[in-house]
Amino acid sequence: MSPVVSKTANAEPPVPTVDEVSRIAEITNPFIRNLQITQCYSELSAAIAARTGPVANWCTFATWASKQAGQTIRTEDLKRTLAALLDKEPGLGEALSLIARLAKQLGAAQTAEQIRQSALGSLVAAAAERAGNAVSRGNKKVFEEIGRLFASFLAHCIYDPVYNKAHIDAFCSQLKPGNPPDGQEYLRRAFTRYYASLFETDVKKKAEAQFLANIEIGFHEQNRLQPEIFESLNTADIDPKWVKNNLLAILFPNTRFNSSPGLFLISFFRKTAILDHAIEALVQRAQHLLRKMLTGRLMSLTFPPDLRLQLGRDLLAAYPASLLQVTNQDLLALLAIVDPTRDSVLQSGATDWADLKERMHYITDLFRCYHENAHLFNPAFSKEQVALLKAGKLPPGRL
């Protein structure tokens, strides 16, 4: 691979390096890691746009997808939201009240309302933790592969003053042959197109090549993420035993369950099975509601300045003039695979986000509609928040 070509020392914005991507991917705190991933995507996006012009690249969209993922990864926010929604469901009241009565009979010191909230919190925690873990793994998985490649592309190819086939060939030599999820053929195609588009003078041809590259990376990414997406959308399948054990730890914090009183208490629970049945009833009644709430939370995306997209609904935006009608034959061929309503946003909403075909249909139209949207280059965080998150701290305020 060719030597690193860097921008001038006073250039803005900062250009993330491969080493920086690797460092971020290794952060163990999932909250800080997600925030730094989001900021890194924003910096990668801006650095690419400085060379290609203010049109969205894959990192541009990844910035806002990663920021949205952070809402799920930071499970405390998700827990509060889910608990507030569940608390309004009258169908759960009977099950929660029964658990509160049983706990009081067994000696719980909390009030009935506190016990209700503890039971509700244990239920929500089970779903939120699983969802947060799945989304966090996916966030890291994609970043350490694709984020690293963009940093490498910036270092070795994007600042070439003229087309240099040896540079792009050397870059692509690191990519594995074959289709996703294991192969990286679509990434090879995408970065080859990104590179060629740098030297394309025809505005429409340039736009189509950039759009096609975005879809190709999106197609690879979504294939790779399929296990984590499926898991995150099915986290409402809660184990009642986990809920029970968590609730016991809250209600009887000073009880050692390996001591005689603890064994007696457990024996009593098992003997009567009343608490078990009450918790199972609560879980069964709540699972459908939790799945619906989690799906709604996961299937939303916020774009600046204040656009909230519901991924299950058709997009309402229009295609930019440069992509209103496409002529690139490779683009037409891929659209025939991923966009069953080509040249229209009708039926773009994904009713089942776990379905790869439905997901790609929505993403393709999303990339096309917002290809030239300047708002997508807004900062993901304030300067004060960036300084703190880069120092490894969780910034205050809206994230």
N, C-alpha and C positions, 0 to 999 in steps of 0.2 A: 504494500500500500504506500502511496506517496507521502512525503513529509507533511506534517500539519501546517495548514495555511490559516493564520489567524487574522482577525480584523485589527484595525489600528487601536492603539492603547486607550484613546479617549472615546472609542465607539460605544454607542448605546443601542439597544439594551445589552446587558451581560449575556455572554454566550456560554451555556452550560457545557462542560466537558464530559467525556466518557467516564473519567474518574469521579466526577461529581454525581453522575447518575448512579454509579456503583455505590458510592457512599450513602446516598439517599435510600437506595433499595435495601441497604443493610441496617437501617434504623429499626430498632426493635419496638419502639413505642408506635403503635399503629396510628394514633392521632397525629403525632408530629410527622410521621412518615407520609401520611396522606397529604398534609398541608404542604410539605416540601415537594412532593410529587406534583401537586397542583401548580405551585409556583414555578417549578422547573418546566412543566409543560407550557406555561404562559411565556416564559423566557425563550424556550425553543421556538414557539410559534412566532414571537416577535422577531427573533433573529432570522428566521426563514423569510418572513414577510418583508424584512428590510432588503432582501435580495430579490424576491419574486414580485413584490408589489403587494398592496393591501387586499389580498384575497385569502380566504381561509385555507389553511393546510390542515392535515389530520391533527396536529398538535393543538390547533386552535379549538377544535371541537373537544379534544381530549381534556383541555383545561377545565371546561365547564362540566363535563361528565365526571371528572375526578372531584371537582368541588361539590357536585351533587352527591357523589359517593360518600364524601366526608360526613354528610348529614346522617347516613346510616352507620358509618364506622364509629362515630362518636355516639355510642349507644345511649348515653344519658339523655341526650336530646330526643332520641327515638323512644326511649322508655317513657319519658314524660308525655309525649304526644300520644302514644298508644294507650297509656293508662288513662289519660283524660278522655279519650274517645270511648274506651271500654266502660269507664265509670258511668257513662250516660246511657248504657244499654240496659233497659229494664229487665231483660231476660236473664241477666247474670245476677241480679239482686238476690234471688232466692238461694242460689248456690253459695254466694258470699256470706249471706246471713247465717246459713247452716254451719259453715266453717267457723264463723265467729263464735257461735253458740258452743260448738264442740270444743274449741280452743279454751274458752272461758271455763268450761266444765273440767278441763284437764289442768287448770291452774295458770293459764296465761295471764300475765299482769296487765297487758294492754287493754284499752277500751275496745268495745265491739267495733267501733269505726276504725280504730287503728289496726285491728286484726283484718278487717275487710280490705284496707288499703295494702296491708302486708301481703295478703293472699293475691290481690290483684297485681301487686308489684312483682311477686315471684313468678306469676304467669307471664307477665310482660317481659321480665328479664330473660326467661327461657327463649322466647322468640327473638328478642332484640339482640341477644348475644350471638345466636346462631347466624342471624342475618348480617350483623356487623362483621363477624369473622369471615363469612363467605365473600362479602364485598371487599373487605380488606385484602384478602388473598388475591382476588382478581385484580385489584388496583395495583398491587405490587408486581404480579405476574406480567401484566401488560407493559408496565413502565420499564421493568428491568430488561425486557426484550426490545420493545419498539422505541422507548425513550432513549435507550442506549444507541440504537441505530441512527436516530435523528442526530444525536450529539456527534456520532462518528461521521455522518454525512456532512454536517456543518464543518467539521474539522478538516475533512479531506477533499471535499468536492464542490461545495456550494459557492465558494469564492473564486472559482476558476474564471479567468477573464474570457477564455474561449473554450469551446467544447474539446474535452480531452478524453477520448475513449479509454485510455489506459487507466485514468483515475476512477471512472465509474465502474470499469470492469474489476479493478482491484477491490473497490468497496463491495461489490456484489459477490466477490469470491468467498466472503465469509458466510454467506447465506446458504442454508441447506436446500437441496433440491426437493421437489415434491410439494404436494398440496397440504394445506393446514388440516389438522392442528399441528402435525409434526414437521412438515416441510414449510419452506419459506419462499416458495415460488412467487406468490402474489406480492410479497415484499420486494423481491428482486424486480418484478415488473414495475411496481410503484416507484421505487427510487430511481430506476432507469428513466421513467417518464418525468419525474420531478427534475432530474438533471437535464434532460433534453429540452424541457419547457423553459429553462433558464435562457436558452439561446433562440427560442422561437419568437419571431417578430410578428406573426399573424395573431392578433388579439384573440380571435375566436378559437383557433387551434390551440393556443396556449391555455385558455380557460378550460377547454375540454380535456386536455392532457392532465391538468392539475386536478380537475374533478375526478377523472378516472383513477388517478393515483390515490386520491383520498378514499374512494370506494374500495380499491384493491387492498389498502391497508385495513380499512374497516372490515372487509370480508375475512381477512386473516385474523384480526383481533377478535371478532365475534365467534369464530370457530374455536379459538383458543379459550375463550371465556365461557363456553357453553356449560361446563360442569359447575362453575361458580354461580352463574346466573340461575341455573336450575335449582341449585341448593338454596340460594338466597330467597327464591320465590316459594320454597316449600319448607320454610323454617317454622311454620305454624304447626307442624306435626310434632307436638310437644310431648315429652315423656312425663306422665303424671308423677312418677317417682322423683324426678328431679325437682318438680314444683314442690312436692311434699317435703323433701329433705331441706330445700332452701327455706321453706316456710318454718319448719321446726327450728332451724338455726336462728331465725329472727325472733320467733315467739319464746323460745327457751334458750337464750344465749348462754346461760350459766350451767346448763345441763350437760353432763358428760355422758354421752350415750353408750360408752363402754363401761360405765359404772353400773352398780346394781340398780339405783333408781332409774337410770337411763334404760337399762335392759327391761325393767318392769314397764316403763312407759312404752317402749317399742312393742313389748309383748301385748300390752293392753291395746295398742293401736291395731296390731295384727289380729288379735282375738276378736275384737268387735268389727273391724274393717269399716267402721262408719266414716272415719275421717278419710280413708282411702277412697271410699265411694263418693264422698262429697267433693273431693279434689278431682276425681275422674269426671264427675258431672260438670264441674266448672270448666275443666279443660275441653271436654266435648262441646259444651255450649260456646266456648270462646274461640275454638280453632277456626271455624269458618269466618268469624268476624276479624280475627287477627290476620288471616290470609288475605282477606279483602283489603284491610288497612295497610298491610305491608306491601301488597301489590301496588296500591295507589301511591304509596310513598316511593317505592322503587321505580315506578313507571311515570316519573315526572322529571322534568329537566328545566332549569332556570337559566335563561340567557339574559345578559345585560341589555338595557338598563333594568327592566322589570317584567320581562316576558316569561311566563310560566307555561311550559308545554306539557300537556297530558299525552303520554306516548300511546295511549289506547284510542286516541281520537285522531281523525284526519288532520293533517297540517292545513293551515289556512293561508299560509304565505304563498307568494308567487315566485316563479323561477326568474332569475336575472336574464336580461336580454341576451347575454353571451351564451346562455345554456337553455334558451327557450326551445330551440330545435337543435339536435345534435347530429353531427355527420361523421365523427370519428368511428371507424368501423370496429375497432377494439372496444370502444365504449358502448356502441350499440349491441355488441355481442354480450357484454357483461350485463347490461341493462335487461336483456332478454332473459337472463337468469335470475336477477335479484329484484326486478321491478315489473310485476305483472300488469301494472297500469301505467306503462311508459308515457311520459309527457303529460302526466296528470297526477295530482295529489289525492285524487279520489281513492278511497280504500287504503290509504297509507297508514291509518291507525292500526297498531298491533294489538289485537284483542288478547293474545297470549304471548307475552314477552319471552317466555321460555322457548317459543318456536323460532328457530333460526331464520326461516324464510320470512316470517312476518316481521321479525326484528330488522332484517336486512332491507326489507321493503321500506320501512319507516326511515331507517338511517340513510338510505340512498336519497330519498326525497328531502330529508333534512339537510344533507350535505349540499344538495342542488339548490334548494331554496335560499340557503344562507351563505352561499359561496362568496358573495361580495358584501356581506353585512359588516360594516366597520365597527359596530358596537361589540362584536366578538373579540376585538383587540383591547377592550377596556381592561384595566388591571383587575386581577382576581381578588387582591387584598390591598388594603391601604399600605402606605410606606411604613407606618409604625408597626402594623401587623407583620409585614415581611421581615422587618428587622428582628422581631421577637421569634418568629417561627424559624428563621435561619439560625438563631442562637439556640434552637432546641427547646423553646418555650411555647406554651399554648397561649396564643394572643387572646385578649378580651374582645368583646364585641361580636358582631355577626360574622360568621365564617362560612 
